[in-house]
Amino acid sequence: MSWHDRRVLVTGAGGFIGSHLARRLVGEGAQVQILLKKDESRWRLEDILDHLVVGEADIAHLPSLQPILSRFNPQVIFHLAALVDVSRSWDLIVPMAATNVLGTVNLLTALKHSPFEVFVNTSSSEEYGDAPSPCREDQRESPLSPYSFSKLSSTHFCQMAVKAFDLPITTVRLFPTYGPFQESAMFIPSAIKGLLVEKEFNMSPGEQKREFNYVDDVVEAYLKVAVCPDARGAVLNVGNGFPYRTREVIDILQRLIGDGGTVNVGALPYRKGEGMECFCDNLKLRQLTGWSPGVSLEEGLRLTVEWYKAYYNV
């Protein structure tokens, strides 16, 4: 399928992965529509804003969505908007449910009479919790935080909407992703910032195994899933399936950054309930779409460090 002149809506386009997806779609010639909250920062999109159709709305507020989506009339929807915080805090339950669960319900409610072709919902490897790896889509999930509970709830809602209302929805379950434009408390951006700016990084003992996916590979997976009719109704792991100990990742970053930054291994405990392994079985995605990762961890980290050096001017 050619993306040229297709009306494509990206929710969460102001975020890390969403901004990369929007930029790729602009490059493919799509008519890219985005939803942003009022006063939401647009710094990741500054270079492509003139090529975007922007609507101001909060997905947690249905009345603000309906008129905008009626005007947009998108053919393809990539739903990435979410509240992301993996803290084990009871105070996060209500805001997570409002944005991640009700927000997804509202979005599909506003679109239910629209003849869209595909809706790609974004879920998270956090939904698997402490389940054994490699994680498969047919195993039972085990959410361990308000965030993972909320994402799993929205995944199940989308699966229900496929079966009960015949909506063309596919859910992609993303495994840890990194790259330029990422600002968060996640492991890789925190480590790079610590080593570049603060010259010190505190971490756990670092024996847990994780996979790490470069953002361009994840964006490619979104596009391949969207044009795959056989993926409708499916939940698909998006990840390379290659685990690394987090200590190994730090070793690569130290070599790339240099300048003698200090890493305090074991200064922090493991998170409560943290599994020691999390990586995916991606066979289903590969068989359905032909997707495969194209960027090695070493190359992806090099590209990411280069961006952070420019961003922090160091």
C-alpha positions as CSV (number, residue, x, y, z in Angstrom):
1,M,0.0,0.0,0.0
2,S,1.2,3.5,-0.8
3,W,1.0,6.0,2.0
4,H,0.9,8.9,-0.5
5,D,-2.0,11.2,0.3
6,R,-3.6,8.8,2.7
7,R,-5.2,10.4,5.8
8,V,-3.4,9.0,8.7
9,L,-4.1,9.9,12.4
10,V,-1.3,9.5,15.0
11,T,-2.3,10.0,18.6
12,G,0.6,10.6,21.0
13,A,2.6,12.2,18.1
14,G,4.2,14.6,20.6
15,G,5.8,11.7,22.4
16,F,9.0,9.8,21.6
17,I,7.8,6.9,19.4
18,G,4.8,8.9,18.0
19,S,7.1,11.7,16.8
20,H,9.3,9.3,14.9
21,L,6.2,7.6,13.4
22,A,4.7,10.9,12.3
23,R,8.0,12.0,10.7
24,R,8.3,8.7,8.8
25,L,4.7,9.1,7.5
26,V,5.4,12.6,6.4
27,G,8.4,11.3,4.5
28,E,6.1,8.7,2.9
29,G,3.8,11.4,1.6
30,A,0.8,10.8,3.9
31,Q,-1.6,13.4,5.1
32,V,-0.6,13.2,8.7
33,Q,-3.2,14.2,11.3
34,I,-2.2,14.4,15.0
35,L,-4.0,15.0,18.3
36,L,-2.3,17.1,21.0
37,K,-3.5,18.3,24.3
38,K,-3.8,22.0,24.7
39,D,-0.4,23.5,25.7
40,E,1.3,20.1,25.1
41,S,5.0,20.5,24.1
42,R,5.7,20.1,20.4
43,W,9.5,20.3,20.5
44,R,9.9,16.8,18.9
45,L,7.8,17.9,15.9
46,E,9.2,21.4,15.2
47,D,10.8,20.4,11.9
48,I,7.6,18.8,10.5
49,L,4.8,20.9,12.0
50,D,4.1,22.6,8.7
51,H,3.3,19.2,7.3
52,L,0.9,18.1,10.0
53,V,-2.8,18.7,10.5
54,V,-3.1,19.4,14.3
55,G,-6.2,18.9,16.4
56,E,-6.3,19.9,20.1
57,A,-8.1,17.3,22.2
58,D,-7.8,15.2,25.2
59,I,-8.6,11.5,24.5
60,A,-9.9,11.2,28.1
61,H,-12.6,13.8,27.1
62,L,-15.0,12.4,24.5
63,P,-16.8,15.7,23.6
64,S,-13.5,17.2,22.5
65,L,-12.7,14.3,20.3
66,Q,-15.8,13.8,18.2
67,P,-15.9,17.0,16.2
68,I,-12.2,16.8,15.4
69,L,-12.3,13.2,14.3
70,S,-15.4,13.9,12.1
71,R,-13.4,16.6,10.4
72,F,-10.3,14.4,10.1
73,N,-12.1,11.3,8.8
74,P,-8.9,9.3,9.0
75,Q,-8.3,6.1,6.9
76,V,-5.6,4.7,9.2
77,I,-5.2,5.3,12.9
78,F,-2.0,4.7,15.0
79,H,-3.0,5.0,18.6
80,L,0.1,5.8,20.8
81,A,-1.3,8.3,23.3
82,A,-0.9,7.1,26.8
83,L,0.1,8.0,30.3
84,V,3.4,6.1,31.0
85,D,4.7,5.6,34.5
86,V,5.6,2.1,35.7
87,S,5.7,3.1,39.4
88,R,3.9,0.8,41.8
89,S,1.7,3.6,43.2
90,W,-2.0,3.3,44.1
91,D,-2.4,7.0,43.3
92,L,-1.7,6.2,39.6
93,I,-4.7,3.8,39.2
94,V,-7.4,6.5,38.4
95,P,-5.3,8.6,36.0
96,M,-4.0,5.5,34.2
97,A,-7.6,4.2,33.8
98,A,-8.8,7.6,32.6
99,T,-6.1,8.1,30.0
100,N,-5.1,4.6,28.9
101,V,-8.4,2.7,29.2
102,L,-11.2,5.3,28.9
103,G,-9.1,7.2,26.4
104,T,-8.9,4.2,24.1
105,V,-12.7,3.6,24.6
106,N,-13.4,7.3,23.7
107,L,-11.2,7.2,20.6
108,L,-13.0,4.1,19.2
109,T,-16.4,5.5,20.2
110,A,-15.7,8.7,18.3
111,L,-14.6,6.6,15.3
112,K,-17.2,3.8,15.4
113,H,-19.3,5.3,12.5
114,S,-16.2,6.2,10.5
115,P,-15.2,3.9,7.7
116,F,-11.6,3.6,8.7
117,E,-9.4,0.8,7.3
118,V,-7.3,-0.1,10.3
119,F,-6.7,1.0,13.9
120,V,-3.3,0.0,15.3
121,N,-3.4,0.0,19.1
122,T,-0.3,0.2,21.2
123,S,0.2,-2.0,24.2
124,S,3.3,-2.8,26.2
125,S,5.6,-5.7,27.2
126,E,4.9,-4.5,30.8
127,E,1.6,-6.4,30.5
128,Y,3.5,-9.7,30.8
129,G,4.9,-8.6,34.2
130,D,6.9,-11.4,35.7
131,A,5.8,-14.1,33.2
132,P,8.6,-16.3,31.9
133,S,10.5,-15.3,28.7
134,P,10.5,-15.5,25.8
135,C,7.1,-13.9,26.1
136,R,4.4,-15.2,23.7
137,E,1.2,-13.6,22.7
138,D,-0.8,-16.6,23.8
139,Q,0.4,-16.8,27.4
140,R,-1.4,-15.2,30.3
141,E,-0.4,-11.7,31.1
142,S,0.6,-10.7,34.7
143,P,0.4,-7.0,35.2
144,L,2.4,-5.6,38.1
145,S,1.7,-1.9,38.1
146,P,-1.2,0.5,37.4
147,Y,0.3,1.2,34.1
148,S,0.5,-2.4,33.0
149,F,-3.0,-3.1,34.2
150,S,-4.3,-0.1,32.2
151,K,-2.5,-1.2,29.0
152,L,-3.8,-4.7,29.4
153,S,-7.3,-3.5,29.9
154,S,-7.2,-1.4,26.7
155,T,-5.8,-4.4,24.8
156,H,-8.7,-6.5,26.0
157,F,-11.1,-3.8,25.1
158,C,-9.7,-3.7,21.6
159,Q,-9.9,-7.5,21.2
160,M,-13.5,-7.3,22.4
161,A,-14.3,-4.6,19.8
162,V,-12.9,-6.8,17.0
163,K,-15.0,-9.7,18.0
164,A,-18.2,-7.9,19.0
165,F,-18.3,-5.0,16.5
166,D,-16.0,-6.3,13.7
167,L,-13.7,-3.4,13.9
168,P,-10.4,-3.6,12.0
169,I,-8.0,-3.4,15.0
170,T,-4.5,-4.8,15.5
171,T,-2.6,-4.4,18.8
172,V,1.2,-4.1,18.8
173,R,2.8,-5.0,22.1
174,L,6.0,-3.0,22.2
175,F,9.1,-4.2,24.0
176,P,11.7,-1.7,25.4
177,T,12.4,0.9,22.7
178,Y,15.1,3.6,22.7
179,G,16.6,6.2,20.4
180,P,16.8,10.0,19.7
181,F,14.1,12.3,21.2
182,Q,13.6,10.0,24.2
183,E,13.3,11.8,27.5
184,S,12.2,9.5,30.3
185,A,13.2,7.7,33.4
186,M,13.7,4.5,31.4
187,F,17.0,2.7,31.6
188,I,18.9,3.8,28.4
189,P,18.0,7.6,28.4
190,S,18.7,7.8,32.2
191,A,22.0,6.1,31.7
192,I,23.1,8.3,28.8
193,K,22.0,11.5,30.6
194,G,23.8,10.4,33.8
195,L,27.1,9.6,32.0
196,L,27.0,12.6,29.7
197,V,25.7,15.4,32.0
198,E,26.1,14.2,35.6
199,K,29.1,12.0,35.0
200,E,27.6,9.4,37.3
201,F,24.9,6.8,37.0
202,N,23.4,4.7,39.8
203,M,21.9,1.3,38.9
204,S,20.9,-2.1,40.2
205,P,23.3,-5.0,40.1
206,G,22.5,-5.2,36.4
207,E,21.9,-8.9,36.0
208,Q,18.4,-8.6,34.7
209,K,18.0,-9.5,31.0
210,R,16.1,-7.2,28.6
211,E,15.8,-6.6,24.9
212,F,16.2,-3.1,23.5
213,N,14.8,-2.0,20.2
214,Y,15.9,1.0,18.1
215,V,13.0,3.2,17.4
216,D,13.3,3.1,13.6
217,D,12.8,-0.7,13.7
218,V,9.6,-0.2,15.8
219,V,8.3,2.4,13.4
220,E,8.9,0.0,10.5
221,A,6.9,-2.6,12.4
222,Y,3.9,-0.2,12.8
223,L,3.8,0.4,9.0
224,K,4.1,-3.3,8.1
225,V,1.3,-4.2,10.6
226,A,-1.0,-1.5,9.2
227,V,-0.9,-2.9,5.7
228,C,-1.3,-6.5,6.7
229,P,-4.9,-7.7,6.5
230,D,-4.1,-11.0,8.1
231,A,-3.0,-9.1,11.3
232,R,-6.5,-7.8,12.0
233,G,-7.7,-8.8,15.4
234,A,-4.2,-10.0,16.5
235,V,-1.9,-9.0,19.3
236,L,1.6,-8.9,18.0
237,N,4.9,-8.7,20.0
238,V,7.1,-6.0,18.5
239,G,10.7,-6.7,19.5
240,N,13.9,-8.3,18.3
241,G,14.0,-11.0,21.0
242,F,17.7,-10.6,21.7
243,P,18.3,-10.2,25.4
244,Y,21.2,-8.4,27.0
245,R,22.1,-8.0,30.7
246,T,21.6,-4.3,31.6
247,R,25.2,-4.3,32.8
248,E,26.3,-5.2,29.3
249,V,24.4,-2.2,27.9
250,I,26.1,0.1,30.3
251,D,29.5,-1.3,29.2
252,I,28.7,-0.4,25.6
253,L,27.5,3.1,26.6
254,Q,30.6,3.8,28.6
255,R,32.7,2.8,25.6
256,L,30.7,5.1,23.3
257,I,30.5,8.1,25.7
258,G,34.0,7.9,27.2
259,D,35.1,10.7,29.5
260,G,35.3,8.5,32.5
261,G,31.7,8.7,33.8
262,T,31.2,6.6,36.9
263,V,28.7,3.8,37.1
264,N,27.7,2.7,40.6
265,V,26.6,-0.9,40.0
266,G,24.4,-2.2,42.8
267,A,23.6,1.3,44.2
268,L,19.9,0.7,43.6
269,P,17.8,-2.4,44.5
270,Y,15.8,-4.2,41.9
271,R,12.3,-2.9,41.5
272,K,9.6,-4.7,43.6
273,G,8.3,-7.6,41.6
274,E,10.8,-7.0,38.8
275,G,11.3,-10.0,36.6
276,M,14.9,-11.0,35.8
277,E,14.2,-11.7,32.2
278,C,11.9,-9.9,29.7
279,F,12.3,-10.6,26.0
280,C,9.9,-11.6,23.3
281,D,9.1,-14.4,20.9
282,N,8.4,-12.4,17.7
283,L,7.6,-15.3,15.3
284,K,4.0,-14.2,14.8
285,L,5.0,-10.7,13.7
286,R,7.7,-12.0,11.4
287,Q,5.5,-14.6,9.8
288,L,2.5,-12.3,9.2
289,T,4.4,-9.2,8.0
290,G,8.0,-10.2,7.1
291,W,9.3,-7.7,9.6
292,S,12.8,-8.1,11.0
293,P,15.0,-5.8,13.0
294,G,17.6,-3.9,11.0
295,V,19.6,-1.9,13.6
296,S,22.0,-3.7,16.0
297,L,22.2,-2.6,19.6
298,E,25.7,-1.2,19.2
299,E,24.7,0.9,16.2
300,G,21.5,2.0,17.7
301,L,23.2,3.1,20.9
302,R,25.8,5.0,18.8
303,L,23.2,6.9,17.0
304,T,21.3,7.6,20.2
305,V,24.4,8.9,22.0
306,E,25.2,11.2,19.1
307,W,21.8,12.7,19.4
308,Y,22.1,13.2,23.1
309,K,25.5,14.8,22.8
310,A,24.0,17.4,20.4
311,Y,20.9,17.8,22.5
312,Y,22.8,18.5,25.7
313,N,25.6,20.3,23.8
314,V,28.4,18.3,25.3
